[in-house]
Amino acid sequence: MTAMYTIYGDNSKFLKERHMQVTRNHTVYDTIRGRLALNDGYCPCQPSKTKDTICPCKYMRKYSTCRCGLYVPATDEEEDEDV
């Protein structure tokens, strides 16, 4: 069974609440997207496949830190644009 996961966009409420954005590094972005697809939507940085490791994983949701690098802290430029 394939897990349901979402890659959020920079303007999503989810990322804004966490002061995060999608990485601008295209290599990292493409690599993580590919690994998510191969891993049925489960975080490629986690050894287990549970509801807590579906991207964005529980660790990301709780601590606003993405171990994979798909989501990074928002830059000042991104935050200024929202004002």
Rosetta blueprint (number, residue, H / E / L):
1 M L
2 T L
3 A L
4 M L
5 Y L
6 T L
7 I L
8 Y L
9 G L
10 D L
11 N L
12 S L
13 K H
14 F H
15 L H
16 K H
17 E H
18 R H
19 H L
20 M E
21 Q E
22 V E
23 T L
24 R L
25 N L
26 H H
27 T H
28 V H
29 Y H
30 D H
31 T H
32 I H
33 R H
34 G H
35 R H
36 L H
37 A H
38 L H
39 N L
40 D L
41 G L
42 Y E
43 C L
44 P L
45 C L
46 Q L
47 P L
48 S L
49 K L
50 T L
51 K H
52 D H
53 T H
54 I E
55 C L
56 P L
57 C L
58 K H
59 Y H
60 M H
61 R H
62 K H
63 Y H
64 S L
65 T L
66 C L
67 R L
68 C L
69 G L
70 L L
71 Y E
72 V E
73 P E
74 A L
75 T L
76 D H
77 E H
78 E H
79 E H
80 D H
81 E H
82 D L
83 V L
